[in-house]
């Protein structure tokens, strides 16, 4: 968490905002006004809450999740980066506009990232450039079979109940 929002201190409005709008984000000229109406508050409050929750790391992103291959092409990629170069290589990889995120994993292949572009040839060019600029090989892991995984989940907001033994 970054900006001092204690997840335990989230109020009912924060919790509803996080729970009810993980999917089904309104497609309207003023989506935050539509959310505010559903939550019984005003648009400015929703915008401020979203900003605060995003700064705190409670919201990682707001955006569409599109089926793989529907619009352009994408691939998962991994690299085995010496630990002393991890920060440098991650910054270089993340600077490509085609890379929408990268992250460290505890594995020999310790830097993973997704590349999305208009064409497979552009993906190949990005991977080749990353290889050339870092001097490290890039493992290309293109999608073989698509699975739909709903990444939204209700958050647990209830406190543990006391048992007779406690």
C-alpha positions as CSV (number, residue, x, y, z in Angstrom):
1,X,0.0,0.0,0.0
2,X,1.3,3.4,-0.9
3,X,-0.6,6.4,0.3
4,X,-1.8,5.4,3.7
5,X,-5.2,3.8,3.1
6,X,-5.4,1.1,5.8
7,X,-7.5,-1.7,4.2
8,X,-9.1,-2.3,7.6
9,X,-10.2,1.4,7.7
10,X,-12.1,1.3,4.5
11,X,-15.6,2.4,5.0
12,X,-18.8,0.9,3.6
13,X,-18.7,3.2,0.5
14,X,-15.1,2.2,-0.3
15,X,-16.0,-1.5,0.1
16,X,-19.1,-1.2,-2.1
17,X,-17.1,0.6,-4.8
18,X,-14.4,-2.1,-4.8
19,X,-16.9,-5.0,-4.7
20,X,-19.7,-3.8,-7.1
21,X,-17.6,-2.3,-9.9
22,X,-14.9,-4.9,-10.5
23,X,-16.9,-5.8,-13.6
24,X,-19.7,-4.1,-15.3
25,X,-18.0,-0.7,-15.3
26,X,-20.6,1.7,-16.9
27,X,-20.0,2.5,-20.6
28,X,-21.4,6.1,-20.6
29,X,-20.1,9.6,-21.1
30,X,-20.0,10.0,-17.3
31,X,-19.3,6.6,-15.8
32,X,-18.5,7.9,-12.4
33,X,-21.8,9.7,-12.2
34,X,-23.5,6.4,-13.0
35,X,-21.5,4.7,-10.3
36,X,-22.4,7.5,-7.9
37,X,-26.1,7.1,-8.6
38,X,-25.9,3.3,-7.9
39,X,-24.0,3.9,-4.7
40,X,-26.3,6.8,-3.5
41,X,-23.5,9.5,-3.5
42,X,-22.2,12.1,-5.9
43,X,-19.8,11.9,-8.8
44,X,-17.0,14.0,-7.1
45,X,-17.0,11.6,-4.1
46,X,-16.6,8.6,-6.4
47,X,-13.8,10.2,-8.3
48,X,-12.0,11.2,-5.1
49,X,-12.5,7.7,-3.7
50,X,-11.2,6.0,-6.8
51,X,-8.1,8.3,-6.8
52,X,-7.4,7.6,-3.2
53,X,-7.9,3.8,-3.5
54,X,-5.7,3.8,-6.6
55,X,-2.9,5.7,-4.9
56,X,-3.1,3.3,-2.0
57,X,-2.8,0.3,-4.3
58,X,-6.3,-1.0,-3.6
59,X,-7.1,-0.5,-7.3
60,X,-4.4,-1.5,-9.8
61,X,-6.1,-0.4,-13.0
62,X,-9.4,0.5,-14.5
63,X,-9.9,-0.6,-18.1
64,X,-11.3,-3.2,-20.4
65,X,-10.3,-6.8,-20.4
66,X,-10.4,-7.9,-24.1
67,X,-10.3,-11.5,-25.4
68,X,-6.8,-12.4,-26.6
69,X,-6.3,-11.9,-30.3
70,X,-9.6,-10.0,-30.7
71,X,-7.7,-6.7,-31.3
72,X,-4.2,-7.2,-32.6
73,X,-1.8,-9.8,-31.0
74,X,-0.2,-10.4,-27.6
75,X,2.2,-12.8,-26.0
76,X,3.5,-13.6,-22.5
77,X,7.3,-13.3,-22.3
78,X,9.9,-14.2,-19.6
79,X,13.5,-13.4,-19.0
80,X,16.2,-14.8,-16.7
81,X,17.8,-11.6,-15.5
82,X,20.8,-11.4,-13.1
83,X,19.5,-10.0,-9.8
84,X,21.9,-7.0,-9.9
85,X,20.3,-6.0,-13.3
86,X,16.7,-6.7,-12.5
87,X,15.6,-3.2,-11.8
88,X,17.5,-1.8,-14.9
89,X,16.0,-4.5,-17.2
90,X,12.5,-4.1,-15.8
91,X,12.6,-0.4,-16.4
92,X,13.8,-0.9,-20.0
93,X,11.1,-3.5,-20.7
94,X,8.4,-1.4,-19.0
95,X,9.3,1.7,-21.2
96,X,8.0,0.0,-24.3
97,X,4.5,1.2,-25.0
98,X,3.6,-2.4,-26.1
99,X,4.4,-3.8,-22.7
100,X,1.3,-3.3,-20.5
101,X,2.9,-4.7,-17.3
102,X,5.9,-6.6,-16.1
103,X,6.6,-8.2,-12.8
104,X,9.2,-10.2,-10.8
105,X,8.8,-13.8,-10.0
106,X,10.8,-16.1,-7.8
107,X,12.1,-18.4,-10.5
108,X,15.1,-18.7,-12.8
109,X,12.9,-16.8,-15.3
110,X,12.4,-13.9,-12.8
111,X,11.0,-11.1,-15.1
112,X,7.7,-11.7,-16.8
113,X,5.7,-9.4,-19.0
114,X,2.9,-9.1,-21.6
115,X,3.5,-7.6,-25.0
116,X,0.4,-6.4,-27.0
117,X,0.6,-4.9,-30.4
118,X,-1.3,-4.5,-33.7
119,X,0.5,-7.4,-35.3
120,X,2.6,-10.5,-34.5
121,X,5.4,-8.9,-36.5
122,X,5.5,-5.9,-34.1
123,X,5.6,-8.2,-31.1
124,X,8.5,-10.0,-32.7
125,X,10.3,-6.7,-33.3
126,X,9.8,-5.6,-29.6
127,X,11.1,-8.9,-28.3
128,X,14.1,-8.7,-30.6
129,X,14.8,-5.1,-29.5
130,X,14.6,-6.1,-25.8
131,X,17.0,-8.9,-26.5
132,X,19.4,-6.6,-28.3
133,X,19.3,-3.8,-25.8
134,X,19.7,-6.1,-22.7
135,X,21.9,-8.8,-24.2
136,X,19.6,-11.3,-22.6
137,X,17.4,-13.9,-24.3
138,X,13.6,-13.4,-24.2
139,X,11.4,-16.5,-23.8
140,X,8.3,-16.0,-26.0
141,X,5.2,-17.9,-24.7
142,X,2.4,-17.2,-27.2
143,X,-1.1,-18.3,-26.3
144,X,-1.9,-21.8,-27.5
145,X,-5.4,-22.3,-25.9
146,X,-7.5,-19.5,-24.5
147,X,-9.3,-19.9,-21.1
148,X,-11.6,-17.4,-19.6
149,X,-10.7,-16.6,-16.0
150,X,-12.9,-14.1,-14.2
151,X,-10.4,-12.1,-12.2
152,X,-13.1,-10.3,-10.2
153,X,-13.9,-11.6,-6.8
154,X,-15.9,-10.3,-3.8
155,X,-13.8,-9.1,-1.0
156,X,-14.2,-10.4,2.5
157,X,-15.4,-7.6,4.6
158,X,-16.7,-9.3,7.7
159,X,-14.6,-9.6,10.9
160,X,-13.8,-13.1,12.2
161,X,-16.5,-14.1,14.6
162,X,-15.6,-15.1,18.1
163,X,-16.1,-18.7,18.9
164,X,-17.3,-20.0,22.3
165,X,-13.7,-21.1,22.9
166,X,-12.2,-17.6,22.4
